[in-house]
């Protein structure tokens, strides 16, 4: 009688996009959650994800950006001129479903690889049964390479979205209660080091952020997308950073 050893399932073929992006970036397909307070640099980050050649520019056939504010945000002005970027001012289940239906009209092998962003998502994904919430569980079916939800409120994002996230980006969170909710959710992934890692990333320079790669085993934390800081490195406590270094941090600019 054979010993009941659990055998690995044959892995799916790797997405070719992953051979062309920097290894620090989220692999395709990915669902990303970005948590950020007002004026924390989230629009600049989303713009870089779409337009910056060092990120994903030219790797997807089309981006759909659901945003009630993008047309009035000066940091998004370059998105408006992009041929393969559709800005959708008002969310509705019907509009989103029509995009998904269009994807399914094409054979799987010929289907466009697309990205989708829900900016300030809680403003319009407030119904638990909305198409935008359920998309988190089946986005690969539509050949969505990157599905990005941006929110100022952590718990306001549906549990289906949070549970299916491969990566989490935490920018400046002004509300301490909100930050503690995020800490409670992800502290276990980093052996209780969440707050120390978050403070280290946010104190590095203005508009900085912490990127948590949940998909890695074990989970990894990056200072922005530039350098892995966990679990491979020892992170100094905030109070151990010298006055000269703090002064340099405050005088730098991310944007």
C-alpha positions in Angstrom: 0.0 0.0 0.0 1.4 3.4 -1.1 2.2 6.0 1.6 -0.4 8.9 1.2 2.0 11.6 0.2 0.5 14.9 -1.1 1.7 15.4 -4.6 2.0 18.9 -6.2 -0.4 19.8 -8.9 1.2 20.5 -12.2 1.7 24.3 -12.4 0.0 26.4 -15.1 2.2 27.9 -17.8 3.8 31.1 -16.6 2.4 34.3 -18.1 4.9 35.8 -20.6 4.4 39.2 -19.0 6.3 38.0 -16.0 9.4 37.5 -18.1 9.3 41.2 -19.0 8.7 42.9 -15.7 11.0 43.6 -12.8 11.0 40.7 -10.3 9.9 43.1 -7.5 6.6 43.9 -9.3 3.5 41.8 -8.7 3.3 38.9 -11.1 0.5 38.5 -13.6 -2.3 37.7 -13.0 -2.7 39.7 -9.8 -5.3 41.4 -7.7 -3.8 44.4 -5.8 -5.4 46.4 -3.0 -4.1 49.9 -2.4 -5.0 51.6 0.9 -4.2 55.3 1.0 -5.4 58.5 2.6 -6.1 61.7 0.7 -3.1 63.2 -1.0 -0.8 60.2 -0.2 0.4 59.8 -3.8 -2.0 57.0 -4.9 -2.9 58.6 -8.3 0.8 59.0 -9.0 1.4 55.3 -8.2 -1.5 54.2 -10.5 -0.2 56.4 -13.3 3.2 54.8 -13.0 1.7 51.3 -13.0 0.0 52.1 -16.4 2.4 54.6 -18.1 5.9 54.0 -16.8 8.0 51.7 -19.0 9.7 50.4 -15.8 6.3 49.1 -14.7 3.6 47.8 -17.1 3.5 50.2 -20.0 3.0 48.4 -23.3 2.5 45.0 -21.7 -1.3 45.0 -21.7 -3.7 45.6 -24.6 -6.0 47.9 -22.7 -6.7 49.5 -19.3 -10.1 50.4 -17.9 -10.0 52.9 -15.1 -13.2 53.5 -13.1 -12.6 56.8 -11.4 -15.0 59.6 -10.5 -12.1 62.1 -10.1 -9.5 61.2 -12.8 -10.6 63.8 -15.3 -10.3 66.5 -12.7 -7.0 65.3 -11.2 -4.0 67.0 -12.8 -1.8 64.0 -11.9 -4.0 61.9 -14.2 -3.8 64.2 -17.2 -1.5 62.0 -19.2 -3.8 59.0 -18.9 -6.5 61.0 -20.8 -4.3 61.0 -23.9 -3.4 57.3 -23.9 -4.9 55.4 -26.8 -5.4 52.1 -24.8 -6.7 53.7 -21.6 -10.5 54.1 -21.1 -11.5 56.4 -18.2 -15.0 55.6 -17.0 -16.4 58.4 -14.8 -19.4 56.7 -13.4 -19.5 53.0 -12.3 -22.4 50.8 -13.0 -22.8 47.0 -13.0 -24.1 47.3 -16.6 -21.0 49.1 -17.9 -18.6 46.7 -16.2 -20.6 43.6 -17.4 -20.5 44.9 -21.0 -16.7 45.1 -20.8 -16.6 41.5 -19.4 -19.0 40.2 -22.0 -16.9 41.8 -24.7 -13.9 39.9 -23.4 -15.8 36.6 -23.6 -16.8 37.2 -27.2 -13.2 36.5 -28.3 -11.7 33.0 -28.2 -9.6 32.4 -25.1 -6.3 32.3 -27.0 -7.0 35.5 -28.8 -8.5 37.4 -25.9 -7.0 40.8 -25.0 -5.0 41.0 -21.9 -6.4 43.9 -19.9 -5.9 45.8 -16.7 -8.7 47.3 -14.6 -8.5 49.9 -11.8 -11.3 50.8 -9.4 -10.1 54.1 -7.9 -11.8 55.4 -4.7 -13.7 52.1 -5.0 -15.8 52.4 -1.9 -17.7 55.3 -3.4 -19.5 53.0 -5.8 -18.7 49.4 -4.9 -20.9 49.7 -1.8 -23.3 46.9 -2.7 -22.0 43.5 -1.7 -23.6 41.8 -4.7 -22.1 44.3 -7.3 -20.3 42.9 -10.3 -17.2 44.8 -9.2 -17.0 42.9 -6.0 -17.6 39.4 -7.5 -15.0 40.1 -10.2 -12.4 39.6 -7.5 -13.2 35.8 -7.5 -13.2 35.3 -11.3 -11.1 38.0 -12.9 -8.6 35.5 -14.5 -11.6 34.1 -16.5 -11.7 37.4 -18.4 -8.0 37.6 -19.0 -7.6 40.5 -16.6 -3.9 40.6 -15.9 -4.0 43.2 -13.2 -7.1 44.1 -11.1 -6.5 47.0 -8.8 -8.8 48.3 -6.0 -7.9 51.7 -4.4 -9.6 52.6 -1.2 -9.2 54.9 1.8 -11.2 52.5 4.0 -9.9 49.0 4.6 -12.9 47.2 6.0 -15.2 48.9 3.5 -13.7 46.8 0.7 -15.7 43.6 0.3 -14.2 40.5 1.9 -14.1 38.8 -1.5 -11.7 41.4 -2.7 -9.5 41.3 0.4 -9.4 37.5 0.5 -8.3 37.2 -3.1 -5.5 39.9 -3.0 -2.1 38.7 -4.0 -0.5 42.0 -3.1 -1.3 44.9 -0.7 0.1 48.4 -0.9 -0.2 50.6 2.1 0.5 54.3 1.7 0.0 57.1 4.2 -2.9 56.2 6.5 -3.9 59.3 8.5 -6.6 57.5 10.6 -4.9 55.5 13.4 -8.0 53.3 13.9 -7.9 52.4 10.2 -4.2 51.6 10.4 -4.8 49.3 13.3 -7.4 47.4 11.3 -4.9 46.8 8.5 -2.3 45.8 11.1 -4.7 43.2 12.6 -5.3 41.7 9.1 -1.7 41.4 8.0 0.5 41.3 11.2 0.4 37.5 11.1 2.0 37.4 7.6 5.1 39.2 8.9 5.4 37.6 12.3 4.1 40.6 14.2 6.4 43.1 12.5 3.7 45.0 10.5 3.9 48.3 12.3 7.7 48.4 12.4 7.9 47.7 8.7 5.2 50.2 7.8 6.8 53.0 9.8 10.2 52.2 8.2 8.7 52.4 4.7 6.6 55.5 5.3 9.5 57.4 7.0 11.9 56.7 4.1 10.7 59.6 2.0 7.5 61.6 1.2 4.8 59.6 -0.7 6.5 56.4 0.2 4.7 53.1 0.7 4.9 49.5 1.8 4.3 46.7 -0.6 3.3 43.3 0.9 3.6 40.4 -1.5 1.2 37.9 0.0 1.7 35.5 -3.0 5.3 34.8 -2.0 6.1 32.0 0.4 6.9 33.2 2.9 5.3 36.6 2.3 7.7 39.4 1.4 7.7 43.2 2.2 9.2 45.8 -0.1 10.2 49.4 0.4 8.1 50.6 -2.5 9.1 48.3 -5.4 12.7 49.1 -5.0 14.1 46.9 -2.3 13.0 43.8 -0.3 13.2 44.5 3.4 11.5 41.4 4.8 12.3 38.7 5.6 15.8 39.1 4.4 16.9 42.3 6.2 17.0 43.7 9.6 14.9 46.9 9.8 16.1 49.6 12.2 13.5 50.9 14.6 12.2 54.4 13.8 13.7 55.8 16.9 17.1 54.5 15.9 17.3 56.7 12.8 19.6 59.6 13.3 18.6 63.2 13.1 20.7 63.8 10.0 19.1 60.9 8.2 15.6 62.1 9.2 16.4 65.5 7.8 17.5 63.9 4.5 14.2 61.9 4.4 12.1 65.0 4.9 13.9 66.9 2.1 13.4 64.2 -0.5 10.4 64.0 -2.8 8.8 60.9 -4.3 6.7 62.5 -7.1 
